[in-house]
Each structure stands twice: as C-alpha cells, then as structure tokens.
Amino acid sequence: THILGFSNSYFNNSNIIFLKRDNYGILRYYINSTKVVNTARKYFNCSQIEGVELEEYGDQGTAGSHWEARILLGDYMNGVIYAAEQVISEFTLALLEDIGYYKANYYTGGLMRFGKHKGCDFVFNKCINNREVDNKFKNEFFSEIYGDNKQDTSCSSGRQSRTYHYLLQYKEDVPKEYQYFSSEKIGGSSSTDYCPVSMGEISDESKSTLSAILFNSAWLYFGFSGNLPVSST
C-alpha cells in the first residue's frame, strides 16, 4: 500500500496533511483529505474531527506512513500488527480514493470495530485518566496490572478472537505524558502511545498467511481509475 501512495514522501508533497499539537501537547501529522475526514466523523461519531492522526513513533519507514494505532488499531496500515484483527478499513480505502488514482471497493470497510462510535472523547482524550479507563472504552483499553501480563483475557473489539492484556517493562521511563501506571517504566507499545491494549498471539506461520491474504486482497479492493504517477527522476 505504501507504493500506492500511503507514505510520508507522498503526503509531504501533497495538500492533504497538516501539523498541530494534540491534547497531549505532542506535535502530530494529520490527514485532512475530504473522504478521510468524513469517514472519521462517521466512524467515531465525532463531528469535531478535522484530520486523522498518523503514527509519530518508529523509523522513517514507520513514522508518518501509518495510521496512529491508538485510535485505529486493527487497520492493516498500522505500524504494529494487531494479531486479533487485521483489516483493510474504510480509512485506508478513503485515503487511497482521495489520492485520486484509485476507486475502492468498500466491501471490507465496515469490519473494523476498535473505537467505533465511541465519540470525540475517544479520539482526543487520554486513554487512561487517574489510572482508570472510562467505562465506554473498556473494550479498547485496560488499567489493571497482574503479576503475569497475559493472565487476564478479553474479547477483541470486533469479537473475533480472544486477546491478552499486553504491557511492557521499559528500561527507561515512559514519556511523562504517557505514564498511566504507578511505575514510570510500565506501558503499552509506543505505537499505541503507550496505551495498554489487548493483543492476540500470532505464530510465524500465521503471520505469513496473514501477509499473503492482505497482499492478495489489495488487488481485489483497490482498482485503478487512472494512470499512476511517474517519478521525474
């Protein structure tokens, strides 16, 4: 999908991206193309959305070239594989249409459930406040710590699989704005802004199968509606 246009190199030379500070005080890039914004407002049930966040962590191939997993976990254009569910969401399909070279088949667009219809608070506010998760978001995040991080299980947001509470013990302190637990060194993945989410387990064999399915699906879901852009170099 990166070669189709989902990349920071394309975004930085387009008019569909802007930079602003979020409620954490972090500078982020947002996609504000028409279909993406309309899709986000409908999906989250939040009319205040002006753009959809891109991932800010990772190397050059990850940061700015994937959706922010804290709000769009489960889209296959995250910088992290969410083993419980991995779908080509309506957000990615809308973005590729907004690029202008493709016509998408939205058959798979309604399969993602993470954060769906959870409102503006889910999009703009912290995942945990005062070490408690809002009752509305307990399908997405958790705040309990067990001796074994995988001791507690729950259903995935889309109710497709069993997931395990996933936490990491970092050598360095988690960035202050993302410290949700009594220990400054405990948090979720940086890809979810250290928010603790439930993750499914996936074997190497399953990863290979998943990659093949997504690769083959791309040819079914993305149709050319014009000529691809050609580099001048």
Solvent accessible surface area in square Angstrom, and as a share of the most:
residue,aa,sasa,rsa
1,T,38,0.22
2,H,74,0.33
3,I,165,0.84
4,L,33,0.17
5,G,10,0.09
6,F,0,0.00
7,S,20,0.13
8,N,36,0.18
9,S,73,0.47
10,Y,67,0.25
11,F,0,0.00
12,N,96,0.49
13,N,133,0.68
14,S,35,0.22
15,N,137,0.70
16,I,20,0.10
17,I,34,0.17
18,F,54,0.23
19,L,87,0.43
20,K,77,0.33
21,R,151,0.55
22,D,20,0.10
23,N,105,0.54
24,Y,21,0.08
25,G,38,0.36
26,I,41,0.21
27,L,85,0.43
28,R,1,0.01
29,Y,98,0.37
30,Y,11,0.04
31,I,0,0.00
32,N,60,0.31
33,S,8,0.05
34,T,97,0.56
35,K,86,0.36
36,V,0,0.00
37,V,14,0.08
38,N,81,0.41
39,T,24,0.14
40,A,0,0.00
41,R,95,0.35
42,K,166,0.70
43,Y,5,0.02
44,F,1,0.00
45,N,105,0.54
46,C,2,0.01
47,S,93,0.60
48,Q,122,0.54
49,I,3,0.01
50,E,110,0.49
51,G,9,0.09
52,V,3,0.02
53,E,7,0.03
54,L,2,0.01
55,E,3,0.01
56,E,46,0.21
57,Y,60,0.23
58,G,59,0.57
59,D,102,0.53
60,Q,156,0.70
61,G,48,0.46
62,T,30,0.18
63,A,25,0.19
64,G,10,0.10
65,S,4,0.03
66,H,20,0.09
67,W,0,0.00
68,E,0,0.00
69,A,0,0.00
70,R,5,0.02
71,I,3,0.01
72,L,0,0.00
73,L,1,0.00
74,G,0,0.00
75,D,0,0.00
76,Y,32,0.12
77,M,10,0.04
78,N,9,0.05
79,G,33,0.31
80,V,36,0.21
81,I,77,0.39
82,Y,6,0.02
83,A,26,0.20
84,A,12,0.09
85,E,9,0.04
86,Q,27,0.12
87,V,17,0.10
88,I,4,0.02
89,S,0,0.00
90,E,24,0.11
91,F,0,0.00
92,T,0,0.00
93,L,0,0.00
94,A,1,0.00
95,L,0,0.00
96,L,0,0.00
97,E,18,0.08
98,D,38,0.20
99,I,16,0.08
100,G,54,0.52
101,Y,61,0.23
102,Y,9,0.03
103,K,131,0.56
104,A,10,0.07
105,N,79,0.41
106,Y,93,0.35
107,Y,177,0.67
108,T,11,0.06
109,G,4,0.04
110,G,35,0.34
111,L,87,0.43
112,M,2,0.01
113,R,104,0.38
114,F,3,0.01
115,G,0,0.00
116,K,49,0.21
117,H,117,0.52
118,K,47,0.20
119,G,16,0.15
120,C,31,0.18
121,D,65,0.34
122,F,6,0.02
123,V,7,0.04
124,F,61,0.26
125,N,59,0.30
126,K,70,0.30
127,C,6,0.03
128,I,5,0.03
129,N,81,0.42
130,N,147,0.75
131,R,142,0.52
132,E,110,0.49
133,V,8,0.05
134,D,64,0.33
135,N,122,0.63
136,K,106,0.45
137,F,9,0.04
138,K,114,0.48
139,N,71,0.37
140,E,7,0.03
141,F,9,0.04
142,F,10,0.04
143,S,25,0.16
144,E,80,0.36
145,I,78,0.40
146,Y,77,0.29
147,G,91,0.88
148,D,83,0.43
149,N,58,0.30
150,K,98,0.41
151,Q,115,0.51
152,D,44,0.23
153,T,53,0.31
154,S,43,0.28
155,C,73,0.44
156,S,1,0.01
157,S,13,0.08
158,G,17,0.16
159,R,141,0.51
160,Q,110,0.49
161,S,44,0.29
162,R,154,0.56
163,T,0,0.00
164,Y,39,0.15
165,H,14,0.06
166,Y,69,0.26
167,L,12,0.06
168,L,63,0.31
169,Q,126,0.56
170,Y,57,0.22
171,K,188,0.80
172,E,134,0.60
173,D,78,0.41
174,V,3,0.02
175,P,45,0.28
176,K,174,0.74
177,E,49,0.22
178,Y,1,0.00
179,Q,60,0.27
180,Y,10,0.04
181,F,15,0.06
182,S,78,0.51
183,S,38,0.24
184,E,83,0.37
185,K,75,0.32
186,I,29,0.15
187,G,1,0.01
188,G,0,0.00
189,S,19,0.12
190,S,34,0.22
191,S,16,0.10
192,T,1,0.01
193,D,0,0.00
194,Y,19,0.07
195,C,0,0.00
196,P,0,0.00
197,V,3,0.02
198,S,15,0.10
199,M,25,0.11
200,G,14,0.14
201,E,114,0.51
202,I,51,0.26
203,S,60,0.39
204,D,113,0.58
205,E,137,0.62
206,S,48,0.31
207,K,83,0.35
208,S,75,0.48
209,T,72,0.42
210,L,36,0.18
211,S,65,0.42
212,A,50,0.39
213,I,98,0.50
214,L,27,0.13
215,F,133,0.55
216,N,91,0.47
217,S,15,0.10
218,A,19,0.14
219,W,167,0.59
220,L,134,0.67
221,Y,33,0.13
222,F,16,0.07
223,G,31,0.30
224,F,116,0.48
225,S,73,0.47
226,G,42,0.41
227,N,134,0.69
228,L,83,0.41
229,P,79,0.50
230,V,141,0.81
231,S,80,0.52
232,S,119,0.77
233,T,160,0.93
